[in-house]
Amino acid sequence: MLAAKAQNTAEVDDTAKLEFYRLIGEGYKAMQDGRTSTIEEVREKIDQRRKGRRG
Protein backbone atom coordinates (compact mmCIF):
# COMPACT_ATOMS: atom_id res chain seq x y z
CA MET A 1 0.00 0.00 0.00
CA LEU A 2 2.76 2.43 0.91
CA ALA A 3 4.64 1.70 -2.34
CA ALA A 4 1.54 2.45 -4.42
CA LYS A 5 1.06 5.76 -2.66
CA ALA A 6 4.71 6.74 -3.17
CA GLN A 7 4.47 5.89 -6.87
CA ASN A 8 1.31 7.98 -7.25
CA THR A 9 3.03 10.96 -5.58
CA ALA A 10 6.04 10.60 -7.87
CA GLU A 11 3.80 10.60 -10.94
CA VAL A 12 2.08 13.79 -9.81
CA ASP A 13 5.44 15.42 -9.13
CA ASP A 14 6.72 14.38 -12.57
CA THR A 15 3.61 15.81 -14.25
CA ALA A 16 4.01 19.10 -12.38
CA LYS A 17 7.70 19.27 -13.33
CA LEU A 18 6.92 18.64 -16.99
CA GLU A 19 4.28 21.38 -16.97
CA PHE A 20 6.72 23.75 -15.27
CA TYR A 21 9.46 23.08 -17.83
CA ARG A 22 6.98 23.44 -20.68
CA LEU A 23 5.94 26.84 -19.37
CA ILE A 24 9.56 27.92 -19.02
CA GLY A 25 10.23 26.86 -22.61
CA GLU A 26 7.17 28.75 -23.79
CA GLY A 27 8.33 31.86 -21.95
CA TYR A 28 11.83 31.58 -23.34
CA LYS A 29 10.51 31.29 -26.89
CA ALA A 30 8.26 34.30 -26.31
CA MET A 31 11.26 36.32 -25.11
CA GLN A 32 13.21 35.36 -28.22
CA ASP A 33 10.27 36.44 -30.38
CA GLY A 34 10.03 39.74 -28.51
CA ARG A 35 6.56 39.03 -27.09
CA THR A 36 5.63 40.24 -23.63
CA SER A 37 2.73 39.56 -21.26
CA THR A 38 1.56 41.28 -18.13
CA ILE A 39 1.34 39.37 -14.85
CA GLU A 40 -2.46 39.49 -15.10
CA GLU A 41 -2.41 37.96 -18.60
CA VAL A 42 -0.21 35.12 -17.37
CA ARG A 43 -2.46 34.52 -14.35
CA GLU A 44 -5.54 34.39 -16.56
CA LYS A 45 -3.84 31.96 -18.94
CA ILE A 46 -2.85 29.66 -16.05
CA ASP A 47 -6.36 29.80 -14.58
CA GLN A 48 -7.87 28.89 -17.95
CA ARG A 49 -5.56 25.88 -18.27
CA ARG A 50 -6.46 24.71 -14.77
CA LYS A 51 -10.18 25.00 -15.55
CA GLY A 52 -9.66 23.09 -18.79
CA ARG A 53 -8.02 20.18 -16.98
CA ARG A 54 -10.82 19.92 -14.43
CA GLY A 55 -13.76 19.93 -16.78
PyMOL commands that set and color helices and strands:
alter all, ss='L'
color gray80, all
select helices_A, chain A and resi 2-33+39-54
alter helices_A, ss='H'
color red, helices_A
deselect
rebuild
show_as cartoon
